[in-house]
Amino acid sequence: MNYIIATYLARFVGILLLVPAIFPSLFINWFPGLEDRRASWVLFAVGITIYAGASIAYHIFRKKELARRSAEKEDI
């Protein structure tokens, strides 16, 4: 169950990085470095990578848990 919380938190972090990359005009007052479009692309790439990695990890852990549960049911 802990993997669910961890992967959803990682997905949330990925989304938090995507929002300033997609809407840099809203965040220029707080982060003046976003005026440079390369910074936005880096945030976008990192956000997508984190989100995709967390999604893949979630599915891998879920598959393992389902396999473990089915093995336990067969043992009973």
C-alpha positions as CSV (number, residue, x, y, z in Angstrom):
1,M,0.0,0.0,0.0
2,N,2.9,2.3,0.6
3,Y,3.9,2.2,-3.1
4,I,0.5,3.7,-4.0
5,I,1.2,6.8,-1.8
6,A,4.8,7.1,-3.0
7,T,3.9,6.9,-6.7
8,Y,1.0,9.3,-6.5
9,L,3.2,11.8,-4.6
10,A,5.8,11.4,-7.3
11,R,3.1,12.0,-10.0
12,F,2.1,15.1,-8.1
13,V,5.6,16.4,-8.1
14,G,5.8,15.8,-11.9
15,I,2.6,17.8,-12.4
16,L,4.0,20.6,-10.2
17,L,6.9,20.8,-12.6
18,L,4.7,20.7,-15.6
19,V,2.5,23.6,-14.7
20,P,5.1,26.3,-14.7
21,A,6.6,24.8,-17.9
22,I,3.2,25.0,-19.7
23,F,2.1,28.4,-18.2
24,P,5.4,30.3,-17.7
25,S,3.7,33.7,-17.9
26,L,1.8,33.0,-14.6
27,F,5.1,32.2,-12.7
28,I,7.5,34.8,-14.1
29,N,7.0,37.1,-11.1
30,W,8.1,34.4,-8.7
31,F,10.7,32.7,-11.0
32,P,12.3,35.2,-13.4
33,G,14.4,32.5,-15.0
34,L,11.3,31.1,-16.7
35,E,11.6,34.0,-19.3
36,D,14.1,31.8,-21.0
37,R,12.2,29.1,-22.9
38,R,15.0,26.6,-22.4
39,A,14.2,26.6,-18.7
40,S,10.6,25.8,-19.5
41,W,11.6,22.9,-21.7
42,V,13.8,21.5,-19.0
43,L,11.0,21.7,-16.5
44,F,8.7,20.1,-19.0
45,A,11.1,17.2,-19.7
46,V,11.8,16.6,-16.0
47,G,8.1,16.7,-15.1
48,I,7.2,14.3,-17.9
49,T,10.0,11.9,-16.9
50,I,9.0,11.9,-13.2
51,Y,5.4,11.4,-14.0
52,A,6.0,8.6,-16.5
53,G,8.5,6.9,-14.2
54,A,6.1,7.0,-11.3
55,S,3.3,5.6,-13.5
56,I,5.5,2.7,-14.7
57,A,6.7,2.0,-11.1
58,Y,3.1,1.9,-9.9
59,H,2.1,-0.6,-12.6
60,I,5.1,-2.8,-11.9
61,F,4.5,-2.8,-8.1
62,R,0.8,-3.4,-8.7
63,K,1.5,-6.4,-10.9
64,K,3.8,-7.9,-8.2
65,E,1.2,-7.4,-5.5
66,L,-1.6,-9.0,-7.6
67,A,0.7,-11.9,-8.4
68,R,1.5,-12.3,-4.7
69,R,-2.2,-12.1,-3.8
70,S,-3.2,-14.8,-6.3
71,A,-0.4,-17.0,-5.1
72,E,-1.7,-16.6,-1.5
73,K,-5.2,-17.5,-2.7
74,E,-3.9,-20.7,-4.4
75,D,-2.1,-21.7,-1.2
76,I,-5.3,-21.5,0.8
